[in-house]
Amino acid sequence: MRTATVFLIFAACSSNDDDDDTSPNDSDDTPGDTDGGNDTDAGDTDTDVGDTDLPSEDFCAFTQCGGDVVGTWNLIGACLDIPTGWEAVCPTATAEVTVDVTGIFVFDAAGTYTTDGTTAYESVVTIPAECNVGVTDCSDWEGVGLIGGIECTGDVAVACICTTTIPPSPLTNAGTWMYVGEDVEVTSDTGARGTGGPISTLYETCQEADRLQMFVKGLPFKIGFTLER
């Protein structure tokens, strides 16, 4: 599977490096333990939150059709439909995920590209009372989360509300691109967050009139972008 580390992905998926996965319900990793248990990986790709509320326009709706990506495109929406990991510790938890993106993508005919913008992420997970057995305070859940800072509040007898936030981060990158059939291969000059060497990512695309969608190919979940010009 290709490493998905271009565009929005540097600010999201690539952040799960610490594998900080302590579940309040794990028998060997109780709240307050300092052993750094790794029982529940919030970035696991083999599970999914049962209910995720999408934005008013469903930016995760996508059918590949190919097309021409050359041009200057305004980023109007993103899809980050990835597992949160909460379902592994509470199957009845529900999540509302918000991804805010702004910026400009430029693909030129010579095969180079640039991106310039910002991205921010927030997930709000509701954990019902049946999952709070053994939890004395909602803040005990703060050892579980995908990325960014997490804060949990509420009444354990009713529900805990856990909010994970990534503040606005730069969405700036440059590199080369090429067509591979109906797909587009994008190679970042600087890699994820500018810390590594060139990294290539293959995108499925659909360009129709002044609208372009690009979705990372080969993932068991959806990461993609919607652009207009």
Residue pairs with C-beta under 8 A, 6 or more apart in sequence:
1 218
1 219
2 200
2 201
2 202
2 216
2 217
2 218
3 192
3 199
3 201
4 13
4 201
4 216
4 219
4 223
5 13
5 14
5 188
5 191
5 192
5 199
5 201
6 173
6 186
6 188
6 199
6 201
7 105
7 115
7 171
7 173
7 186
7 225
8 78
8 80
8 99
8 101
8 119
8 171
8 223
8 225
9 192
9 201
9 216
9 223
10 171
10 173
10 192
10 193
11 119
11 121
11 166
11 169
11 171
12 80
12 82
12 99
12 119
12 121
12 147
12 166
12 223
13 43
13 82
13 223
14 192
14 193
15 147
15 148
15 166
16 42
16 43
16 146
16 147
19 38
19 41
19 43
20 36
20 143
20 145
21 37
21 38
21 39
21 40
21 41
21 42
21 85
21 144
22 29
22 31
22 33
22 36
22 37
22 39
22 40
22 143
22 144
23 29
23 37
23 39
23 40
23 88
23 89
23 143
23 144
24 30
24 31
24 89
24 134
24 135
24 140
24 141
24 143
24 144
25 89
25 90
25 131
25 133
25 134
25 135
26 37
26 39
26 40
26 89
28 35
28 37
28 39
29 35
29 37
29 39
29 143
30 134
31 135
31 136
31 140
31 141
31 143
32 140
40 85
40 88
40 89
40 144
41 85
41 88
42 83
42 84
42 85
42 86
42 144
42 145
42 146
42 147
43 82
43 83
43 85
43 146
43 147
44 83
44 85
44 88
45 82
45 83
45 219
45 220
45 221
46 83
46 220
47 83
47 85
47 87
47 88
48 83
48 87
48 221
49 83
49 84
49 86
49 87
49 93
49 94
49 95
49 125
50 87
50 91
50 92
50 93
50 94
51 94
51 95
52 81
52 94
52 95
52 96
52 97
53 95
53 96
53 97
54 60
54 81
55 77
55 98
57 77
59 77
59 78
59 79
59 224
59 226
60 79
60 81
60 222
60 224
62 79
62 204
62 206
62 213
62 215
62 222
62 224
63 206
64 182
64 204
64 205
64 206
64 215
65 182
65 205
65 206
65 207
65 208
66 181
66 182
66 205
66 206
66 207
67 205
67 206
67 207
67 208
67 212
68 207
69 107
69 177
69 184
69 205
69 207
69 212
69 214
70 107
70 108
70 109
71 106
71 107
71 212
71 229
72 104
72 105
72 106
72 229
73 104
73 105
73 106
73 107
73 212
73 227
73 228
73 229
74 103
74 104
74 227
74 228
74 229
75 101
75 102
75 103
75 104
75 105
75 117
75 171
75 225
75 226
75 227
76 226
76 227
76 228
77 101
77 225
77 226
78 99
78 101
78 119
78 224
78 225
78 226
79 99
79 215
79 222
79 223
79 224
79 225
79 226
80 97
80 99
80 121
80 222
80 223
81 97
81 221
81 222
81 223
82 146
82 221
82 222
82 223
83 221
84 95
84 97
84 123
84 125
84 146
85 144
85 145
85 146
86 93
86 95
86 125
86 127
86 144
86 162
87 93
89 131
89 144
90 127
90 128
90 131
92 128
92 130
92 131
93 125
93 126
93 127
93 128
93 131
94 125
94 126
95 123
95 124
95 125
95 126
96 123
96 124
97 121
97 122
97 123
98 121
98 122
98 123
99 119
99 120
99 121
100 119
100 120
100 121
100 168
101 117
101 118
101 119
101 120
101 171
101 225
102 117
102 118
103 115
103 116
103 117
103 118
103 119
103 171
104 115
104 116
104 117
105 113
105 114
105 115
105 225
105 227
106 113
106 114
106 115
107 113
107 177
111 176
111 177
111 178
112 174
112 175
112 176
112 177
113 174
113 175
113 176
113 177
113 186
114 173
114 174
115 171
115 172
115 173
115 174
116 171
116 172
117 170
117 171
117 172
118 168
118 169
118 170
118 171
119 166
119 168
119 169
119 171
120 165
120 166
120 167
120 168
120 169
121 147
121 148
121 164
121 165
121 166
122 163
122 164
122 165
122 166
123 146
123 163
123 164
124 161
124 162
124 163
125 161
125 162
125 163
125 164
126 159
126 160
126 161
127 138
127 141
127 152
127 159
127 160
127 161
127 162
128 159
129 156
129 157
129 158
129 159
132 138
132 156
132 157
132 160
135 141
135 156
135 160
136 156
137 156
138 152
138 153
138 154
138 155
138 156
138 160
138 161
138 162
139 151
139 152
139 153
140 152
141 150
141 152
141 160
141 162
142 150
142 151
142 152
142 162
144 150
144 162
145 162
145 164
146 164
147 164
147 166
148 164
148 165
148 166
148 167
149 164
149 165
150 162
150 163
150 164
150 165
151 162
151 163
151 165
152 160
152 161
152 162
152 163
153 160
153 161
154 160
154 161
173 188
173 189
173 190
173 194
174 188
174 189
174 190
175 186
175 187
175 188
175 189
175 190
175 198
176 186
176 187
176 189
177 184
177 185
177 186
177 187
178 184
178 185
179 185
180 202
182 204
182 205
183 202
183 203
183 204
183 205
183 217
184 202
184 203
184 205
184 214
185 200
185 201
185 202
185 203
186 200
186 201
186 202
186 203
187 198
187 199
187 200
187 201
188 198
188 199
188 200
188 201
189 198
190 196
190 197
190 198
191 197
191 198
191 199
192 199
201 216
202 216
202 217
202 218
203 214
203 215
203 216
203 217
203 224
204 214
204 215
204 216
204 217
205 212
205 213
205 214
205 215
206 212
206 213
207 213
210 228
210 229
211 226
211 227
211 228
212 226
212 227
212 228
212 229
213 224
213 225
213 226
213 227
214 224
214 225
214 227
215 222
215 223
215 224
215 225
216 223
216 224
